[in-house]
């Protein structure tokens, strides 16, 4: 979400999420399959960009988390 329209390389995602390259690659593929992000070749590198569907999901999930927090529900 923070990357905007430029997207992020897999190494940047792995570093910010504190996950291994392999784990991030597998999770990104799942998100691509769900149409939440897309992969774009940018010269010699590949960047991952959030889609409109991904943005909608992110916002709805944030709303859910806020509601859960207000109701003091543990999940």
C-alpha positions in Angstrom: 0.0 0.0 0.0 2.8 2.4 0.9 4.6 1.8 -2.5 1.9 3.7 -4.5 1.9 3.2 -8.3 5.7 2.6 -8.5 5.5 -0.8 -6.6 8.2 -2.6 -4.7 10.9 -5.1 -5.5 10.6 -8.5 -3.7 13.8 -7.6 -1.7 12.2 -4.4 -0.4 9.0 -6.3 0.6 11.0 -9.0 2.3 13.0 -6.5 4.3 10.0 -4.4 5.4 8.0 -7.5 6.3 11.0 -9.2 8.0 10.4 -12.4 5.9 12.6 -14.5 3.8 12.8 -14.0 0.0 11.2 -17.4 -0.6 8.3 -16.7 1.8 7.6 -13.4 0.2 7.8 -14.8 -3.3 5.2 -17.5 -2.4 2.9 -15.0 -0.7 3.1 -12.6 -3.6 2.2 -15.4 -6.0 -0.9 -16.1 -3.9 -1.8 -12.4 -4.0 -1.3 -12.3 -7.8 -3.5 -15.4 -8.2 -6.2 -13.5 -6.1 -5.7 -10.4 -8.3 -4.7 -8.3 -5.2 -1.4 -7.3 -6.7 0.3 -7.5 -10.1 3.8 -8.2 -11.2 5.5 -5.9 -13.7 8.9 -6.2 -15.3 10.7 -2.9 -15.0 14.0 -3.2 -16.9 16.0 -6.0 -15.3 13.9 -6.0 -12.1 10.3 -7.1 -11.3 8.1 -4.9 -9.1 4.9 -5.8 -7.4 2.0 -3.2 -7.5 -1.2 -3.3 -5.5 -4.4 -3.5 -7.7 -7.7 -1.7 -7.1 -9.1 -5.0 -5.7 -6.1 -5.1 -3.3 -6.7 -1.5 -2.2 -10.4 -2.2 -1.6 -9.5 -5.4 0.5 -6.9 -3.4 2.5 -9.4 -0.7 3.3 -12.1 -3.1 4.3 -9.7 -5.1 6.4 -8.6 -1.9 8.2 -12.3 -1.1 8.9 -12.7 -4.6 10.3 -9.7 -4.2 12.5 -11.0 -0.9 13.8 -14.4 -2.3 14.6 -12.9 -5.3 16.4 -10.7 -2.9 18.4 -13.7 -0.7 19.3 -15.7 -3.8 20.5 -12.6 -5.1 22.3 -12.9 -8.5 20.6 -9.9 -10.8 20.3 -9.5 -12.7 17.1 
